[in-house]
Amino acid sequence: MLATSLTAAVVGVDAHLVRVEADTAPGFPKFTLVGLPDSAVRESQERIRAALRNCGYPFKWDRRITLNLAPASLRKAGSSFDLAAAVGLLAADGTLSGGPLAGVLLVGELALDGAVRPVAAVLPMMLMARQRGIRAAIVPAANGREARLVGGLDVYPVDSLPEAVGLAGAECRPAPPAIEATPAAPGRVPDLADVRGQLLARRALEIAAAGGHNLLLSGPPGSGKTMLARRLAGILPPLSPEEAIETTAIHSAAGRPFDALMEERPFRAPHHTTSDAALVGGGSVPRPGEVSLAHNGVLFLDELPEFRRNVLEALRQPLEEGVVSVSRVRRTVRLPARFQLVAAMNPCPCGNAGGGSAGCRCTPRRVLAYRARISGPLLDRIDLLAEVPAIRFGEINGPPGEPSAAVAGRVAQARTRQLDRLAATGARTNAALEGTALREVAAIDEAGRRLLAAAVDRLGLTARAHDRVLRVARTLADLQGAQRILGQHVAEALQFRRCGFDTQ
């Protein structure tokens, strides 16, 4: 007898519908599992066998039993297929009617006693189920809150296999149990008021937040680079409902369970010893890396020149396109990676150039070699380059800086102006403007045009750097509430282009 149940497989951050086809037939006793399973999926035979026995189901194993996970071309990984396979076998055995299974997604790992254990990536599976018109989902009780984040789907959390079998085989299921919503616990975002002095760097941070621009902070140790970077999240606007679902789904696909949608923008700070696969994603079954986990948020790279060259160069595609393409033999997976890059570095190997606590001992050749670890094309993709000088005694003991709430208010107003203006372009921030859309919104006065033309001729700005100056100038105009880009906006934007580097 043949029966089919539905489950899901996650590749990258996207879920795909999987049909578990269970067939029992007379013949030499044998259990065959096909459909490109990995070792965790192949081991499900023993978990299912023990769970059925310990739950009291008289399943007949003395036959030829075949489980097919379709589509067969899609690699299956993990233990989330156990529940669908067990229910499918019982339907093939005649224990329950296979008809109601057609509109139910089953997700969960089985324990040997029949308990249903939680699995990862439930949120992307539920989003896929709703998109495919599936009407109900049976999930582990521990994943119930996460599954209920997706509306338009009846979610039934279960603790055991018999409970799932009873729901899966019912012609008329009871109303799904109500799950009390719990708000996401707010994170402790440090306040900008903690930063003394550093007016230029604070200004660069505000511009970066207002326009979604990438930022590089350069200064000696102890000048406050990391403090500033970690306070960027506190002045960014909260995630929109669409961004919250998208961001939470990515983190769910990476194995992190959720009880509520993320409200604060993610802040990721990988160590400089991280590999390129850990940063941009990869693996035999592609998984999201740090750049995808920072999607719709901030990626902070401290000690930027200490990252390996191949790791830094892997950032080029996501910085330019907002996605990472991971190619494997059977398929290419595209992982979302539209993040805001904030990086910090010392001005030289010893860190004391430009006013450190001790005199700089580095030769000009060593300084150039140190800065050359960051390629020109990568620097060209950073909009704002700000120097963070050593802080003085008077600043340390001076009054606190402007609080994050005040800066966030100005950032929110600038973002609102952008959204109203960019509605027809598809871009969300000035930093995402390209080509014709940029020219349409970046109307510039004559003084600003002359200044920009002189900068291109004298500084040798590339076409990409020219556009980035325009984007920053547009953000400065938004912060001021100006309709057009003025000469003063272009001048300030050019101030943040070089930061002591001999490249544009």
Secondary structure, 3 states (H helix, E strand, C coil): CEEEEEEEEEECCEEEEEEEEEEEECCCCEEEEECCECHHHHCHHHHHHHHHHHCCCCCCCCCEEEEEEECCCCCECCCCCHHHHHHHHHHHCCCCCCHHHHHEEECCEECCCCEEECCCCHHHHHHHHHHCCCCEEEEEHHHHHHHCCCCCCEEEEECEHHHHHHHHCCCCCCCCCCCCCCCCCCCCCCCHHHCCCCHHHHHHHHHHHHHCCCEEEECCCCCCHHHHHHCCHHHCCCCCHHHHHHHHHHHHHCCCCCCCCCCCCCEECCCCCCCHHHHHCECCCCECCHHHHCCCCEEEECCHHHCCHHHHHCCHHHHHHCEEEEECCCCEEEEECCCEEEEEECCCCCCCCCCCCCCCCCCHHHHHHHHCCCCHHHHCCCCEEEECCCCCHHHHCCCCCCCHHHHHHHHHHHHHHHHHHHCCCCCCCHHHCCHHHHHHHCCECHHHHHHHHHHHHHHCCCHHHHHHHHHHHHHHHHHHCCCCECHHHHHHHHHCCCCCCCCC
